[in-house]
Structure formats: structure tokens, C-alpha cells
Amino acid sequence: MIENVIQIEKLRKSYKDVEVLKGVNVEVEKGKIFALLGSNGAGKTTMIRIMATLLERDAGSVVINGFKIEKNPAEIRNSISLTGQFAAIDEILTGRENLQMIAKLRHLRNPNQVADELINRFSMSEAADRRVGTYSGGMKRRIDIAMSLVGNPEIIFLDEPTTGLDPEARLEVWKIIQELSAAGTTIFLTTQYLEEAEQLADKIAILHDGKIIAQDTLEGLKKLFPPAKVEYVEKQLTLEEIFLAIIDDKEEK
């Protein structure tokens, strides 16, 4: 039996007179990578903030790891971690000190040991005792994700985790995400990079005009459109082509 650790039904959220989410339905399986695609202002970050208990919904049902968001927000926070679009790290502290600080805030017994284990896991030994302000963008994102793993959360929300990173650093973050999923962690990520979803996601949803207009595996999305044939060679559509076609089709209707 498939276990959904995130179950969202008819989720709605408005800011003043602007309805951002208009009845969103989403299911995420345990241990999978789920990618939410959408343009700027589509409501991706709003969804993340609601699931992370940082923002109240207007209507709808949100169940995270078996807990209803309106009844068990503390239990949800104990089982999740959130990495936002910008690295939430103290650049005056060293990488090791940042990890120790989070471990202390989570009331873990041995912050030093927790920090050491994550430093080894993320291959940061050489940079661990340098101030974070001296790190490259890729290294900052690496320590940011490492901090999100303090306490071994079962679900990690990544809000556009590779925004602003160079291609090499982006590949490094992709590798970390894949390793986390392989170890059984559920990943919910938002992104504007269609290649990122294509490379990482077990399942993809497209959020447009406040609604989920498509939700499937990459192969399932490809089946929505017949392959193009050029000189008798079948051409497989890229996720970018699928995304644009779905958006255009909805806008025409």
C-alpha cells in the first residue's frame, strides 16, 4: 500500500482580494522527490509556508506525516525541515558553529557529535571551521541543507534550492537531494528550473493560476502529448516543452 506523507485537498489561500491558491490537491509518497513547478507568483512558496505551519490556510485539508495541520502543528514541525530560497545561515559563525547552534535549538543531546556527523556526510571537513561568509554559493547551500537535516526530519521542503547557483554548484545540490531521497527522506521542492524537476523528481505537479493543472510522473506527462517526428526519428518532448504546452492550452481555454 502506497503511503502518502503529504495529503492536500481543496487548499485555498488569499491575500486581501487576490486568491493565490484556488482549491489545490496534492499527494506526495513517502521517500519520493516531488517537484512543484510554476512561474513567479504562482503560489509555490505560499504552499510551502502553509505546509511548514508558517502561514494559515483559508480553507481545505492539509495532512503532513499523518498529522492534521490545524490540530497538530507542533508534531508537524518536529517531523519536517524547511530550506528557503535564500540560505538561512549566520555568516559570522563557522559552518560547524551553525550546525551546533541548530542542534542546540532542537534540544539534541550532543550538538558537537551531530555537527561532526553532518560535516563528514557532506564532505565539509576542510571548510567546517571557516566563517561561512568566506564560502562559495554552492558551499553555503550545502551547509544550509546540512542544517536542515539536524534532528533527522522525515520530510524536507526545499523552496527553489538552486536559485542563483552556478551550474557546478547546482549539480552538487542535485546530488545531495538524490542521496537524501535514496536514504528514505521525502523531498518536496519548488523550482523554476524545468531541467531540475526533469532530473530529480519522481512526480511533478504544475501550479498555474492558483490550481494544479497537471500532476504525474515525467513519463506520464509526456504521454499527454504525442512525440514529434523529425526525419523519421521520434523526438521525445522535454519537460520544458510539456510545461509550456500545458500552460498555453489552459490559457486558450
C-alpha positions in Angstrom: 0.0 0.0 0.0 1.3 3.4 -1.0 1.8 5.7 2.0 1.2 9.4 1.3 3.1 11.6 3.8 1.6 14.8 2.4 -2.1 14.9 1.6 -3.6 18.3 0.5 -7.2 18.7 -0.6 -9.0 21.8 -1.8 -6.4 24.2 -0.3 -7.3 27.8 -0.7 -5.4 31.0 0.3 -6.0 34.7 -0.5 -4.0 37.8 0.2 -6.6 40.6 0.6 -8.6 40.4 -2.7 -6.2 38.2 -4.6 -6.8 34.5 -4.4 -3.4 32.7 -4.8 -4.5 29.1 -4.2 -7.8 28.1 -5.6 -8.5 24.6 -4.4 -5.2 22.8 -4.7 -5.0 19.0 -4.4 -1.6 17.3 -3.9 -0.4 13.8 -2.8 3.3 13.0 -2.0 4.5 9.5 -1.4 6.9 8.6 1.4 10.6 8.7 0.4 9.9 10.3 -3.0 11.0 13.5 -4.6 8.1 15.7 -5.5 8.6 18.8 -7.7 6.2 21.7 -7.8 6.6 23.8 -11.0 5.2 27.3 -11.6 6.0 30.8 -12.7 6.9 33.6 -10.3 3.8 34.4 -8.2 2.1 31.1 -9.0 1.8 30.3 -5.2 4.6 27.8 -4.8 6.2 29.5 -1.7 2.7 30.1 -0.2 2.1 26.3 -0.4 5.4 25.6 1.3 4.8 28.1 4.0 1.3 26.6 4.7 2.7 23.0 4.9 5.5 24.2 7.2 2.9 25.7 9.6 4.3 29.3 8.9 1.1 30.5 7.3 -2.6 29.8 7.9 -4.7 28.5 5.1 -8.1 29.9 4.3 -9.8 26.6 3.5 -9.0 23.0 2.7 -7.4 20.0 4.3 -3.6 19.7 5.0 -2.2 16.5 6.5 1.5 16.2 6.9 3.1 12.9 8.1 -0.3 11.8 9.4 -1.0 15.0 11.4 -3.7 17.5 10.6 -2.2 20.9 10.4 -5.0 22.6 12.4 -4.7 20.1 15.3 -1.0 19.1 15.4 1.2 21.9 14.2 3.9 21.1 16.8 4.1 17.4 15.7 4.4 18.5 12.1 7.2 20.9 12.9 9.1 18.1 14.7 8.9 15.9 11.6 9.9 18.5 8.9 12.6 20.9 7.9 12.4 23.9 5.5 15.2 25.3 3.4 14.1 28.6 1.8 15.2 30.3 -1.4 18.0 32.1 0.4 20.5 30.4 2.8 19.4 31.0 6.4 22.8 30.8 7.9 24.9 33.1 10.2 27.8 34.2 8.1 29.8 35.3 11.1 29.8 31.8 12.5 31.8 28.9 11.1 30.0 26.0 9.3 30.5 23.9 12.4 29.1 26.5 14.7 26.0 26.9 12.6 25.3 23.2 12.8 25.9 23.1 16.5 23.6 26.1 17.0 20.7 24.3 15.2 21.3 21.1 17.2 21.0 23.1 20.4 17.8 24.8 19.2 16.4 21.4 18.6 17.4 20.4 22.1 19.6 17.5 20.9 21.8 15.8 23.4 25.2 16.1 21.7 25.4 19.1 19.4 29.1 18.6 18.7 28.6 15.0 17.6 25.7 16.0 15.4 27.8 18.7 13.7 30.7 16.3 13.2 28.5 13.6 11.6 26.9 16.1 9.1 30.3 17.7 8.3 31.6 14.2 7.3 28.4 13.3 5.5 28.6 16.5 3.4 32.4 16.3 2.9 32.9 19.8 4.5 35.9 19.0 6.7 38.1 21.5 5.0 35.7 24.4 5.3 33.9 23.5 8.6 36.0 25.8 10.7 36.0 28.8 8.4 33.5 31.6 8.7 30.5 31.0 6.4 31.0 34.5 5.0 34.0 33.1 3.1 32.1 30.2 1.5 31.1 30.0 -2.2 27.4 30.0 -3.1 27.5 26.2 -3.6 29.1 25.6 -0.2 26.6 28.0 1.5 23.8 26.0 0.1 25.4 22.7 1.1 25.7 23.9 4.8 22.2 25.2 4.6 20.8 21.8 3.5 23.0 20.1 6.2 21.5 22.4 8.8 18.0 21.2 7.6 19.0 17.6 8.4 19.7 18.3 12.1 17.4 16.1 14.0 16.7 13.7 11.0 13.5 15.2 9.7 11.3 12.8 7.7 10.2 15.5 5.2 12.3 18.3 3.8 10.8 21.3 2.0 13.2 22.9 -0.5 12.0 26.2 -1.9 13.9 26.8 -5.1 17.1 25.3 -3.7 19.4 26.1 -6.6 18.3 29.7 -7.3 21.4 31.8 -8.1 23.8 28.9 -8.2 26.3 28.3 -11.0 25.9 25.0 -13.0 28.6 23.2 -11.0 27.0 24.1 -7.6 23.6 23.2 -8.9 24.8 19.7 -9.8 26.2 19.4 -6.3 22.9 20.2 -4.8 21.1 17.8 -7.1 23.4 15.0 -5.9 22.7 15.8 -2.2 18.9 15.7 -2.9 19.2 12.4 -4.6 21.2 10.9 -1.8 18.6 12.1 0.8 15.8 10.5 -1.2 17.8 7.3 -1.5 18.1 7.2 2.3 14.3 7.4 2.7 13.8 11.2 3.2 10.7 12.7 1.5 11.6 15.8 -0.6 9.1 18.4 -1.6 10.8 21.0 -3.8 9.7 24.0 -5.8 11.6 25.2 -8.8 11.5 27.3 -11.9 14.2 25.2 -13.5 12.4 22.6 -15.5 15.6 20.6 -16.1 15.9 20.3 -12.3 12.5 18.7 -12.0 13.2 16.5 -15.0 16.4 15.2 -13.4 15.3 14.8 -9.9 11.5 14.3 -9.5 9.6 11.0 -9.1 6.4 13.1 -9.5 5.8 16.5 -10.9 2.9 19.0 -10.5 2.4 22.2 -12.4 0.8 25.1 -10.5 -0.8 27.7 -12.7 -3.3 30.4 -11.9 -3.8 29.0 -8.4 -4.6 25.5 -9.5 -2.7 22.2 -10.1 -3.3 21.8 -13.9 -1.2 18.6 -14.2 0.3 16.1 -11.8 2.1 12.9 -12.8 5.4 11.3 -13.4 7.6 12.7 -16.2 6.7 9.8 -18.4 3.0 10.3 -17.6 3.2 14.0 -18.6 5.0 13.1 -21.8 2.0 10.9 -22.7 -0.2 13.9 -22.7 1.4 15.0 -26.0 2.3 12.8 -29.0 6.0 12.7 -29.8 7.2 14.9 -32.7 8.9 13.1 -35.6 11.7 14.8 -37.4 13.2 12.9 -40.4 11.7 9.6 -39.2 13.3 9.9 -35.8 11.0 10.0 -32.9 11.6 13.1 -30.7 10.8 12.9 -27.0 9.4 16.1 -25.6 11.4 17.8 -22.9 9.7 18.8 -19.6 10.1 22.5 -20.7 8.1 21.8 -23.9 5.4 19.9 -21.9 5.2 22.7 -19.3 4.7 25.5 -21.9 2.2 23.4 -23.9 0.1 22.8 -20.7 0.2 26.4 -19.7 -0.7 27.6 -23.2 -3.5 25.1 -23.5 -5.1 26.2 -20.2 -4.8 29.9 -21.1 -6.5 29.3 -24.5 -9.4 27.6 -22.8 
